Structure formats: C-alpha cells, structure tokens
Amino acid sequence: MSTRDTTRTPRPAAPREVRLASTAVFVVFLLAGWNFASWASRLPAVRDALGLTPDRMGLLLLVGSFGSLLALPLSGIVVERLGARRTVLGFGLLNGLGYAVGCVGVATGEVVVVGVGLVLAGVGTGVWDASMNLEGAVVEQRLGRTVMPRYHAGFSVGTMAAAGAAALVAGLHVPVEVHLPVAVALSGVVLAVAVRAFLAEPAGGVHGATGTEPAAGAVADPATSAPAPTGARAAVGAWLEPRTLLVGLVVLAAALTEGAANDWVSLAVVDGFDTGHAVGALGFGLFVTAMTAMRLLGTRLLDRYGRVAVLRLCAALAFVGLLVFGLAGSLWVALLGVVAWGAGAALGFPVGMSAASDDPRRAAQRVAVVSTIGYSAFLAGPPLLGLLAEHVGYRQALLAILVPVVLGLLVTSAARPLGQATTATAGEPGPEPAPAAPQGAPRDVA
C-alpha cells in the first residue's frame, strides 16, 4: 500500500531542443505506422492479385517477419555505430524501398519478388523500430515524464491515416502497385526532415552508451556504476539478464496481440462476414483508432497507477475483445470486439520499451533484446494463424492469441521501473519510487 501526495511540484519547462526532438520522434513513429499500414490495409488486394490461400498468405507474411528478426539482434550495435539519427533515416528508407519492390512483384504476379521486397522491408522495419524507440526513451528521460505511449500513439495515428487512405483508394479501385510507391515516397521525404531535430549524440556512440552520466531523471542500474560495455560483449550480456528477458515476454505477448490484428483483421472481416475490401480496411482502421486513443490516455494512466496495473487492464481488454470478435455472429458486434482488442493491445509494446531503457547506459542493447523477442511474434504468428485459418477460418484462428495474452498477464510485474524492481527483489518495504525517478513518474503499487 502506498500514499500519494495531493500536490505536485511544477516541472520546469524542458529545453527547446528536447521539445523539438520529442515532436520529431512522434513524427517518425507516425511515419513508421503510415508505411506499415499502407501495406497491411491492402493485404486483401495483394492476396487476390497473387491468388494465395490462407496458409500460403501466412508464409508470405512470415518472410517479411524473418527479415526483421534477422536484423533486430544487431540493431543495438548498429545504433551505437551510426547513432539514432542516421539509423532511423537509413533503415526507414530501406523499409520504403522494400515495399516498393513488393509492389513490383504484385504487379507482375511474382510471389518471389514480393518475398524479396518484404525481406528488405522487414530489415528496415526492425532496425528502424529499435532505433526510434531508443531515441524516444532518451527524450522521455530528458523530459522527466511518461511520453513513450504518446510516441506509439503517433505510430497508431499513422496507421489510422494510412488505413483511411487505403479504404479510399480501394473503393476507387486504385491498384496496390500505384498506391504503395506514392505513399512510401512521401514518407521518405518527411522522414529525412524529421530526423534532423533528433537530440545531438556524443562522439563515439549513442546517448548513454559511452559511460557518461545518465540523462536527467533517468534511473541508473543499481548493480553497477562502471561504464557500460558496448558492442558484442554488451549484446551477449543483455541476453543473460532475467528482468530483460521477462520484459521481452511482456512485449512478445503484446506484439502477438497487435500483430495478429495487423496481419489478419482485415481479411477476417472480409471473409468472416462476406463483405468488401473497403469494410475490411474499416475494421483495421477501428483497431488502430482504439489503439491510438488508449495510447494517448495511457500516459495519464501510467503516471497515476503505474506500469503493472495498466498492463493488467490492457490484458483484460484484449482478452474480452478477442473473444467477442472471434465468436460474435454479427458484424457490428464483432467490430465492438475489435475496439476492445485494439485498446488492450495498445500499451504493452511502449511500456516494454520504457522498461528496457530504464538504465540509459545499457538501453541500446536491452531494447535490441526486447525488440527481438517481441518481433519473434511476427515470425511465429503469421504462419501458425494461417495454418489454423485454413481449417477453422480466420476469426476462429485468432482466438489462439488468447493464450499469449494470459501468459503476458502473468509476467507484467517485470515491467516495474528499475529502482522499484530492485527494491522488491531485495525484500525491502518502501513503496515509493527511487529518489532519482522523474517528478510525476509512475508508481507501481500492484
């Protein structure tokens, strides 16, 4: 049990460069969502153009996930060498190039070419994702308050905008091979401008990776005050940390819950209720809209109730939403389930990224580990759900995601802020957060 002060000391305004960097991170997340959903919203058209069965569609999606999974373990080293700014720009452009190559395959009916494009897009997605989350964590620590869910809300805003655009162009019968290249080209231009506002990085490494003092308000790892290792040594060491692995499981469950909708909800709506592609895109749009709303609300919930309690709430919403969507006999009732599902899937990934970055000196490698574990969901999920859908249908196959939702619920306590997690492990009382925690930081009392 803990007490809360009814008054708060006003936080000083963040420096202008930090505020600009925060806006830039939001825009970069938005663009990542835009690129992804521009592709995901057109999956029914891709499926029809290539004449793929559900199981073969699942294998095609697996190819792109494999690209991400190959790249993510190395993303920490890449960010250390290049810095977040150059990493985000370079791999963001690679992501767009991959989708453009995939469109060439769709236009020519060559599944192999689509697969090559999705591998390139997957590599770009994985490293882009890890590096923008790392920059977001640094900015969050410099601001001294919870903002990571808002950045991930930016991703969701991008997916909403892309889903709306996709529904429009699908209704106008614009081919995928025309729509996608234009969408990713616009994204690349904006991305090149946005990354210029990222925080300046120290010579020789990314923020906090060179043994310098943690950013203001950050919680240092109490296990050591020595400079953090870098390179391959740090990459291997991060995989041996129990807390990092458990946080990875939280993110894995969230990624499966979110990724299942990203890959299959539009197809499940179209085939499950015998409706048109535009309605399928609408279903996907409802999912990402619910995610966006929850991520915007999530910053207040996290500051008030803490990470663990909010993650448990999200797991409950996802569980109920999946049940309703999978079992409802009416399209409109199923779409209500999509809304609850989207709200429940919203916060696991951003909270996991913040938890992995609690110690900024080891953030790059821990974020790489957690991201790799999370993205393994996109490796296993598409083919397994595709195989299930071949036998029981898309909607019923999605009920399998209830299992990881429950497993994620069981390990949510690993996401407590680092100082609190250490105190709990030591068996000390004292529910208050570590003194170094920023003003207004979440207090986990669950």
C-alpha positions as CSV (number, residue, x, y, z in Angstrom):
1,M,0.0,0.0,0.0
2,S,1.3,3.5,-0.8
3,T,0.3,7.1,-0.2
4,R,0.4,9.8,-2.9
5,D,1.0,13.4,-2.4
6,T,-2.0,15.5,-3.4
7,T,0.2,18.3,-4.6
8,R,3.0,18.1,-7.2
9,T,5.9,20.4,-7.7
10,P,5.6,22.0,-11.1
11,R,8.1,20.6,-13.5
12,P,10.4,23.2,-15.2
13,A,9.9,23.5,-18.9
14,A,12.1,21.3,-21.0
15,P,14.7,22.9,-23.2
16,R,13.6,23.8,-26.7
17,E,15.8,21.2,-28.3
18,V,14.2,18.5,-26.2
19,R,10.7,19.6,-27.1
20,L,11.7,19.7,-30.8
21,A,13.2,16.3,-30.5
22,S,10.0,15.0,-28.9
23,T,7.9,16.3,-31.8
24,A,10.4,14.7,-34.3
25,V,10.2,11.3,-32.5
26,F,6.4,11.5,-32.7
27,V,6.5,12.2,-36.4
28,V,9.0,9.3,-37.0
29,F,6.7,6.9,-35.2
30,L,3.8,8.2,-37.3
31,L,5.7,7.6,-40.5
32,A,6.5,4.0,-39.4
33,G,2.8,3.4,-38.8
34,W,2.0,5.0,-42.2
35,N,4.3,2.8,-44.1
36,F,3.3,-0.4,-42.4
37,A,-0.5,0.2,-42.6
38,S,-0.3,1.3,-46.2
39,W,0.8,-2.2,-46.9
40,A,-1.3,-4.1,-44.3
41,S,-4.5,-2.4,-45.3
42,R,-4.1,-3.6,-48.9
43,L,-3.4,-7.3,-48.0
44,P,-6.8,-8.5,-49.3
45,A,-5.9,-7.0,-52.7
46,V,-2.4,-8.5,-52.6
47,R,-3.9,-11.9,-51.7
48,D,-6.4,-11.7,-54.6
49,A,-3.8,-10.5,-57.1
50,L,-1.4,-13.4,-56.2
51,G,-4.2,-16.0,-55.8
52,L,-2.9,-17.1,-52.4
53,T,-4.6,-19.5,-50.0
54,P,-4.6,-18.6,-46.2
55,D,-1.7,-20.9,-45.5
56,R,0.4,-19.5,-48.3
57,M,-0.5,-15.9,-47.3
58,G,0.7,-16.7,-43.9
59,L,4.0,-18.0,-45.3
60,L,4.4,-14.8,-47.3
61,L,4.0,-12.7,-44.2
62,L,6.5,-14.9,-42.5
63,V,9.1,-13.9,-45.0
64,G,8.9,-10.2,-44.0
65,S,9.0,-11.1,-40.3
66,F,12.1,-13.2,-40.9
67,G,13.9,-10.1,-42.3
68,S,13.1,-8.1,-39.1
69,L,14.1,-11.0,-36.8
70,L,17.5,-11.3,-38.6
71,A,18.2,-7.6,-38.3
72,L,17.0,-6.9,-34.7
73,P,19.7,-8.6,-32.7
74,L,22.3,-6.4,-34.4
75,S,20.3,-3.2,-34.1
76,G,21.9,-2.2,-30.8
77,I,25.4,-2.4,-32.4
78,V,24.2,-0.5,-35.5
79,V,22.7,2.3,-33.4
80,E,25.9,2.5,-31.3
81,R,28.0,2.9,-34.5
82,L,25.7,5.2,-36.6
83,G,23.6,7.0,-33.9
84,A,19.9,7.1,-33.9
85,R,19.5,9.8,-36.5
86,R,21.4,8.1,-39.3
87,T,20.0,4.7,-38.3
88,V,16.4,5.8,-38.4
89,L,16.8,7.6,-41.8
90,G,18.8,4.8,-43.5
91,F,16.6,1.9,-42.4
92,G,13.4,3.9,-42.8
93,L,14.3,4.4,-46.5
94,L,15.2,0.7,-46.8
95,N,11.7,-0.1,-45.4
96,G,10.0,2.0,-48.1
97,L,12.2,0.6,-50.8
98,G,11.2,-2.9,-49.7
99,Y,7.5,-2.2,-50.0
100,A,8.1,-0.7,-53.5
101,V,9.9,-3.8,-54.6
102,G,7.0,-5.9,-53.2
103,C,4.6,-3.9,-55.4
104,V,6.6,-4.8,-58.5
105,G,6.0,-8.4,-57.5
106,V,2.3,-7.9,-57.1
107,A,2.1,-6.1,-60.5
108,T,3.9,-9.0,-62.3
109,G,2.4,-11.8,-60.2
110,E,5.8,-12.9,-59.0
111,V,5.5,-14.1,-55.4
112,V,9.3,-14.5,-55.1
113,V,9.7,-10.8,-55.9
114,V,7.1,-9.9,-53.3
115,G,9.0,-12.0,-50.8
116,V,12.3,-10.2,-51.6
117,G,10.6,-6.9,-51.1
118,L,9.2,-8.0,-47.8
119,V,12.6,-9.1,-46.5
120,L,14.0,-5.7,-47.3
121,A,11.0,-4.0,-45.7
122,G,11.4,-6.3,-42.7
123,V,15.0,-5.5,-42.2
124,G,14.2,-1.8,-42.4
125,T,11.3,-2.1,-40.0
126,G,13.2,-4.0,-37.4
127,V,16.2,-1.6,-37.1
128,W,14.1,1.5,-37.6
129,D,11.8,0.4,-34.8
130,A,14.6,-0.3,-32.3
131,S,16.4,3.0,-33.1
132,M,13.3,5.2,-32.9
133,N,12.3,3.6,-29.6
134,L,15.8,4.2,-28.2
135,E,15.6,7.9,-29.2
136,G,12.1,8.1,-27.7
137,A,13.4,6.7,-24.4
138,V,16.2,9.2,-24.3
139,V,13.8,12.1,-24.9
140,E,11.4,10.7,-22.3
141,Q,14.1,10.7,-19.7
142,R,15.2,14.2,-20.6
143,L,11.6,15.4,-20.3
144,G,11.2,13.7,-16.9
145,R,7.7,12.3,-17.5
146,T,5.9,9.5,-19.3
147,V,5.6,10.1,-23.0
148,M,6.5,6.8,-24.7
149,P,2.9,5.8,-25.2
150,R,2.3,9.1,-27.0
151,Y,5.1,8.2,-29.4
152,H,3.5,4.9,-30.0
153,A,0.2,6.7,-30.4
154,G,2.0,8.5,-33.2
155,F,2.5,5.1,-34.8
156,S,-1.2,4.4,-34.5
157,V,-2.1,7.9,-35.9
158,G,0.0,6.9,-38.9
159,T,-1.8,3.6,-39.2
160,M,-5.2,5.3,-38.9
161,A,-4.3,7.8,-41.7
162,A,-3.0,5.0,-43.9
163,A,-6.0,2.8,-43.3
164,G,-8.3,5.7,-44.2
165,A,-6.3,6.4,-47.4
166,A,-6.3,2.7,-48.2
167,A,-10.0,2.4,-47.8
168,L,-10.5,5.4,-50.1
169,V,-8.1,4.1,-52.8
170,A,-9.5,0.6,-52.6
171,G,-13.0,1.9,-53.1
172,L,-11.7,3.8,-56.1
173,H,-10.0,0.5,-57.4
174,V,-6.6,2.1,-57.4
175,P,-4.0,-0.8,-57.8
176,V,-1.7,-1.6,-55.0
177,E,1.3,-1.0,-57.2
178,V,0.3,2.6,-57.7
179,H,-0.9,3.4,-54.2
180,L,2.1,2.0,-52.2
181,P,5.1,3.6,-54.0
182,V,3.5,7.0,-53.8
183,A,2.7,6.5,-50.0
184,V,6.3,5.4,-49.1
185,A,7.9,8.1,-51.2
186,L,6.0,10.8,-49.4
187,S,7.0,9.2,-46.1
188,G,10.7,9.2,-47.0
189,V,10.7,12.9,-47.7
190,V,9.1,13.7,-44.3
191,L,11.4,11.3,-42.5
192,A,14.5,13.0,-43.9
193,V,13.3,16.3,-42.5
194,A,12.1,15.0,-39.1
195,V,15.4,13.2,-38.0
196,R,17.3,16.5,-38.2
197,A,15.6,17.5,-34.9
198,F,16.8,14.4,-33.0
199,L,19.0,15.1,-30.0
200,A,22.7,15.6,-30.7
201,E,24.7,12.4,-29.9
202,P,28.0,12.2,-28.1
203,A,31.0,11.4,-30.2
204,G,31.7,7.7,-30.5
205,G,28.2,6.4,-29.5
206,V,24.6,6.8,-28.9
207,H,23.1,8.6,-25.9
208,G,24.1,7.0,-22.6
209,A,26.2,4.2,-24.2
210,T,29.7,5.7,-23.6
211,G,29.9,5.7,-19.8
212,T,28.6,9.3,-19.4
213,E,26.2,10.2,-16.7
214,P,22.5,9.1,-17.3
215,A,20.2,11.7,-18.6
216,A,18.4,13.9,-16.1
217,G,15.7,11.9,-14.3
218,A,16.9,8.5,-15.6
219,V,17.2,5.6,-13.2
220,A,20.6,4.1,-13.3
221,D,21.2,0.4,-12.9
222,P,22.0,0.0,-9.2
223,A,24.1,-3.2,-9.9
224,T,27.0,-1.2,-11.2
225,S,28.3,2.4,-11.6
226,A,31.0,1.4,-14.1
227,P,30.8,2.4,-17.7
228,A,28.5,0.1,-19.6
229,P,30.1,-2.4,-22.1
230,T,29.4,-1.9,-25.7
231,G,29.5,-3.9,-28.9
232,A,29.3,-7.7,-29.0
233,R,30.0,-8.0,-25.3
234,A,27.0,-5.9,-24.4
235,A,24.8,-7.7,-27.0
236,V,25.5,-11.1,-25.4
237,G,25.3,-9.8,-21.8
238,A,21.8,-8.3,-22.3
239,W,20.5,-11.8,-23.3
240,L,21.6,-13.1,-19.9
241,E,19.6,-10.6,-17.8
242,P,16.4,-12.2,-16.2
243,R,14.5,-8.9,-16.0
244,T,15.3,-8.0,-19.6
245,L,14.0,-11.4,-20.8
246,L,10.8,-11.1,-18.8
247,V,10.2,-7.7,-20.2
248,G,10.7,-9.3,-23.5
249,L,7.9,-11.8,-22.8
250,V,5.6,-8.9,-21.9
251,V,6.4,-7.3,-25.3
252,L,6.1,-10.7,-27.0
253,A,2.5,-11.1,-25.8
254,A,1.7,-7.5,-26.8
255,A,3.3,-8.0,-30.2
256,L,1.3,-11.1,-30.9
257,T,-1.9,-9.4,-29.8
258,E,-1.2,-6.4,-32.0
259,G,0.4,-8.2,-34.9
260,A,-2.4,-10.7,-35.3
261,A,-4.8,-7.8,-35.9
262,N,-2.3,-6.1,-38.2
263,D,-1.9,-9.2,-40.4
264,W,-5.4,-10.7,-40.2
265,V,-8.2,-8.5,-39.0
266,S,-9.0,-7.0,-42.5
267,L,-9.0,-10.5,-44.0
268,A,-11.0,-11.9,-41.1
269,V,-13.7,-9.2,-41.6
270,V,-13.8,-9.7,-45.3
271,D,-14.0,-13.5,-45.3
272,G,-15.8,-13.9,-42.0
273,F,-18.7,-11.7,-42.9
274,D,-18.6,-12.0,-46.7
275,T,-18.1,-8.2,-47.2
276,G,-16.0,-6.0,-49.4
277,H,-12.4,-4.9,-49.1
278,A,-13.3,-1.4,-48.0
279,V,-15.1,-2.8,-44.9
280,G,-12.1,-4.9,-44.2
281,A,-9.9,-1.8,-44.2
282,L,-12.6,-0.1,-42.0
283,G,-12.2,-3.0,-39.5
284,F,-8.4,-2.5,-39.4
285,G,-9.0,1.3,-39.0
286,L,-11.2,0.7,-36.0
287,F,-8.5,-1.4,-34.4
288,V,-5.8,1.2,-34.8
289,T,-8.1,4.0,-33.8
290,A,-8.8,2.2,-30.5
291,M,-5.0,1.7,-30.0
292,T,-4.4,5.4,-30.6
293,A,-7.0,6.5,-28.1
294,M,-5.6,4.2,-25.5
295,R,-2.1,5.3,-26.1
296,L,-3.0,8.9,-25.7
297,L,-4.9,8.1,-22.5
298,G,-2.2,5.7,-21.3
299,T,0.3,8.4,-20.3
300,R,-2.1,9.6,-17.6
301,L,-3.0,6.1,-16.5
302,L,0.7,5.1,-16.2
303,D,1.6,8.2,-14.2
304,R,-1.4,7.6,-11.9
305,Y,-1.5,3.9,-11.5
306,G,1.9,2.6,-12.7
307,R,3.0,0.1,-15.3
308,V,1.8,-3.1,-13.8
309,A,-1.8,-2.1,-13.1
310,V,-2.2,-0.6,-16.5
311,L,-0.7,-3.6,-18.3
312,R,-3.2,-5.9,-16.4
313,L,-6.1,-3.7,-17.5
314,C,-4.9,-3.9,-21.1
315,A,-4.6,-7.7,-20.9
316,A,-8.2,-7.9,-19.7
317,L,-9.5,-5.7,-22.5
318,A,-7.6,-7.7,-25.2
319,F,-8.9,-11.0,-23.8
320,V,-12.6,-9.8,-23.9
321,G,-12.1,-8.1,-27.3
322,L,-10.7,-11.2,-28.9
323,L,-13.4,-13.4,-27.5
324,V,-16.1,-11.1,-28.9
325,F,-14.6,-10.8,-32.3
326,G,-14.0,-14.5,-32.7
327,L,-17.4,-15.6,-31.5
328,A,-19.9,-12.9,-32.4
329,G,-22.5,-13.7,-35.1
330,S,-23.0,-10.0,-36.1
331,L,-20.5,-7.9,-38.0
332,W,-21.2,-4.8,-35.8
333,V,-20.8,-6.8,-32.5
334,A,-17.6,-8.2,-33.8
335,L,-16.4,-4.7,-34.6
336,L,-17.1,-3.7,-31.0
337,G,-14.8,-6.6,-30.1
338,V,-12.1,-5.1,-32.4
339,V,-12.3,-1.8,-30.5
340,A,-11.7,-3.5,-27.1
341,W,-9.0,-5.7,-28.7
342,G,-7.2,-2.6,-30.0
343,A,-7.4,-0.8,-26.7
344,G,-6.0,-3.9,-24.9
345,A,-3.1,-4.2,-27.4
346,A,-2.1,-0.6,-27.1
347,L,0.4,-0.2,-24.2
348,G,2.4,-3.5,-23.9
349,F,5.0,-2.5,-26.5
350,P,5.6,1.1,-25.4
351,V,5.8,0.2,-21.7
352,G,8.2,-2.6,-22.6
353,M,10.5,-0.2,-24.4
354,S,10.5,2.2,-21.5
355,A,11.2,-0.6,-19.1
356,A,14.1,-1.8,-21.2
357,S,15.5,1.7,-21.3
358,D,15.3,2.4,-17.5
359,D,19.1,2.4,-17.4
360,P,20.2,4.6,-20.4
361,R,23.8,3.3,-20.3
362,R,22.5,-0.2,-21.3
363,A,19.4,0.9,-23.2
364,A,20.6,0.2,-26.8
365,Q,21.3,-3.5,-26.2
366,R,18.4,-4.1,-23.9
367,V,16.0,-2.5,-26.4
368,A,17.5,-4.8,-29.1
369,V,16.9,-7.9,-26.9
370,V,13.3,-6.9,-26.0
371,S,12.5,-5.9,-29.6
372,T,14.0,-9.2,-31.0
373,I,11.8,-11.2,-28.6
374,G,8.8,-9.1,-29.5
375,Y,9.3,-9.4,-33.2
376,S,9.6,-13.2,-32.9
377,A,5.9,-12.9,-32.6
378,F,5.7,-11.8,-36.2
379,L,7.8,-14.8,-37.1
380,A,5.7,-17.4,-35.5
381,G,2.3,-15.7,-35.7
382,P,1.5,-15.4,-39.4
383,P,2.2,-19.0,-40.5
384,L,0.5,-20.5,-37.4
385,L,-2.6,-18.4,-37.7
386,G,-2.6,-19.0,-41.5
387,L,-2.5,-22.8,-41.0
388,L,-5.3,-22.6,-38.4
389,A,-7.4,-20.3,-40.6
390,E,-7.1,-22.9,-43.4
391,H,-9.1,-25.3,-41.2
392,V,-11.3,-23.2,-38.9
393,G,-11.5,-19.8,-40.6
394,Y,-9.7,-16.5,-39.9
395,R,-11.9,-15.3,-36.9
396,Q,-11.7,-18.6,-35.0
397,A,-8.0,-18.9,-35.6
398,L,-7.4,-15.5,-34.0
399,L,-8.8,-17.0,-30.7
400,A,-5.4,-18.7,-30.3
401,I,-4.0,-15.3,-29.4
402,L,-5.8,-15.7,-26.0
403,V,-3.0,-17.9,-24.8
404,P,-0.2,-15.4,-25.1
405,V,-2.5,-12.7,-23.6
406,V,-2.8,-14.8,-20.5
407,L,0.9,-15.6,-20.4
408,G,1.8,-11.9,-20.7
409,L,-0.5,-11.1,-17.8
410,L,1.5,-13.5,-15.6
411,V,4.8,-11.6,-16.1
412,T,3.7,-8.0,-16.1
413,S,5.4,-7.3,-12.8
414,A,8.8,-7.5,-14.6
415,A,8.0,-4.1,-16.2
416,R,8.1,-2.2,-12.9
417,P,10.6,0.8,-13.0
418,L,14.1,-0.5,-12.4
419,G,14.6,1.1,-9.0
420,Q,11.3,-0.4,-7.7
421,A,12.0,-3.8,-9.2
422,T,15.4,-3.9,-7.4
423,T,13.8,-2.9,-4.1
424,A,11.1,-5.5,-4.4
425,T,13.7,-8.2,-5.2
426,A,15.8,-7.2,-2.1
427,G,12.7,-7.6,0.1
428,E,12.7,-4.1,1.3
429,P,9.4,-2.3,2.1
430,G,9.2,1.2,0.9
431,P,6.6,1.6,-1.9
432,E,7.9,4.9,-3.1
433,P,9.9,5.1,-6.3
434,A,13.6,5.5,-6.3
435,P,14.7,9.1,-5.5
436,A,16.2,9.6,-8.9
437,A,12.8,8.9,-10.6
438,P,11.5,12.0,-12.5
439,Q,8.7,14.1,-11.0
440,G,5.4,12.5,-11.9
441,A,6.9,9.1,-12.8
442,P,4.6,6.1,-12.5
443,R,4.3,4.4,-9.1
444,D,3.7,0.7,-9.4
445,V,1.8,-0.5,-6.3
446,A,0.2,-3.6,-7.8
